Amino acid sequence: MSLPDIDPQTQIELEAAAFRRLRKHLMDDRTDVQNIDLMNLAGFCRNCLSRWYQEAANERGIDMDKETAREAYYGMPYAQWKDQFQTEADAAKKATFDVAFEQNVGKPRG
């Protein structure tokens, strides 16, 4: 089966709908999945998605900082999300995360 012929605007709308569904899945359906686990397994996490949102805004001339982008993505201040849903990671997960972060983001945390 070949891909249907889709006009550019419809493609944008479909991609936006898929992003919104991914966001809902991560923010509403699977709050139990930790960002560190996402990064370690998939090479991205909720914070990456918020950073990509910020980068897209900045590329379009919209002045948006990291915290504003995180609040737009998380639907609440990031500190509130962490308090409600984030658990402490063990040393092994943290070590794996440091490697995954450097490989996928390109620079060590710090």
Backbone torsions as a table, in degrees:
resi	resn	phi	psi	omega
1	MET	NA	133.3	178.9
2	SER	-94.6	159.4	177.5
3	LEU	-67.0	141.9	176.9
4	PRO	-68.8	154.7	176.3
5	ASP	-76.2	110.7	-175.8
6	ILE	-117.7	132.4	178.7
7	ASP	-71.8	157.1	-175.4
8	PRO	-56.5	-40.4	-179.7
9	GLN	-65.1	-42.7	177.8
10	THR	-63.6	-38.9	177.6
11	GLN	-60.7	-44.6	177.1
12	ILE	-59.3	-43.8	-179.0
13	GLU	-65.4	-39.9	178.0
14	LEU	-66.3	-43.3	178.2
15	GLU	-63.5	-40.8	178.2
16	ALA	-64.7	-40.1	178.3
17	ALA	-64.4	-39.9	178.3
18	ALA	-65.1	-40.9	177.0
19	PHE	-62.0	-46.0	-180.0
20	ARG	-61.1	-37.6	179.4
21	ARG	-69.2	-40.2	175.6
22	LEU	-61.4	-45.1	179.1
23	ARG	-60.2	-46.2	178.9
24	LYS	-59.9	-43.9	-179.5
25	HIS	-59.3	-46.2	-177.7
26	LEU	-75.5	-31.0	-174.3
27	MET	-93.8	-29.7	-176.2
28	ASP	-111.8	-44.7	-172.6
29	ASP	-84.6	-33.2	-173.5
30	ARG	-130.5	52.2	176.4
31	THR	-65.3	-16.0	178.6
32	ASP	-72.5	-21.7	179.5
33	VAL	-78.7	119.6	-176.5
34	GLN	-79.6	148.2	176.8
35	ASN	-56.3	-40.3	-178.3
36	ILE	-62.8	-36.6	177.8
37	ASP	-68.8	-40.9	176.2
38	LEU	-59.5	-47.5	-178.6
39	MET	-64.2	-43.4	-177.8
40	ASN	-65.5	-35.1	-177.2
41	LEU	-93.7	-36.9	-172.2
42	ALA	-113.2	-13.3	-179.9
43	GLY	82.2	10.8	174.2
44	PHE	-154.4	161.6	178.6
45	CYS	-145.9	-172.9	179.0
46	ARG	-59.1	-38.8	179.4
47	ASN	-64.8	-36.0	175.5
48	CYS	-62.3	-45.0	179.1
49	LEU	-60.3	-40.9	178.4
50	SER	-68.3	-35.2	177.6
51	ARG	-66.8	-41.0	178.0
52	TRP	-64.2	-35.5	175.7
53	TYR	-63.0	-46.4	178.1
54	GLN	-60.7	-45.8	-179.5
55	GLU	-61.5	-41.4	178.0
56	ALA	-63.4	-41.3	177.8
57	ALA	-63.3	-48.4	-179.5
58	ASN	-60.5	-39.6	178.1
59	GLU	-61.9	-24.8	-179.8
60	ARG	-98.4	13.4	176.9
61	GLY	81.6	11.6	177.8
62	ILE	-92.3	119.8	-179.1
63	ASP	-76.9	109.2	-178.8
64	MET	-138.9	127.8	177.1
65	ASP	-93.7	175.6	-175.3
66	LYS	-60.2	-45.2	-177.7
67	GLU	-66.7	-37.7	177.4
68	THR	-65.0	-42.5	178.3
69	ALA	-64.2	-41.0	178.3
70	ARG	-63.0	-42.9	179.4
71	GLU	-65.1	-37.8	177.1
72	ALA	-62.9	-41.4	-178.7
73	TYR	-74.7	-49.5	-175.6
74	TYR	-74.9	-20.7	-177.9
75	GLY	77.9	11.6	-179.9
76	MET	-167.0	164.6	174.6
77	PRO	-58.2	142.4	-177.4
78	TYR	-58.3	-38.4	178.7
79	ALA	-59.5	-37.4	178.3
80	GLN	-66.6	-43.6	177.5
81	TRP	-57.4	-48.5	-178.8
82	LYS	-59.0	-43.9	179.6
83	ASP	-62.1	-38.8	-176.4
84	GLN	-80.3	-36.8	-166.6
85	PHE	-126.2	-20.2	-173.8
86	GLN	-86.2	135.5	176.6
87	THR	-110.4	163.4	-180.0
88	GLU	-74.2	134.8	178.1
89	ALA	-92.9	146.9	177.5
90	ASP	-78.9	172.3	-175.2
91	ALA	-61.1	-37.4	-179.5
92	ALA	-65.2	-43.1	177.9
93	LYS	-64.5	-39.8	179.6
94	LYS	-64.2	-40.2	179.0
95	ALA	-66.3	-42.5	177.3
96	THR	-63.5	-39.4	179.0
97	PHE	-62.2	-42.9	-179.7
98	ASP	-57.7	-41.3	177.9
99	VAL	-67.7	-48.4	-179.1
100	ALA	-61.3	-40.8	-179.8
101	PHE	-62.4	-47.1	-179.5
102	GLU	-63.7	-40.2	179.9
103	GLN	-67.8	-36.1	-172.0
104	ASN	-100.4	-27.9	180.0
105	VAL	-101.7	-27.9	171.9
106	GLY	99.5	-0.1	177.6
107	LYS	-151.4	149.8	179.4
108	PRO	-64.2	149.6	174.3
109	ARG	-65.9	158.7	173.9
110	GLY	154.3	NA	NA
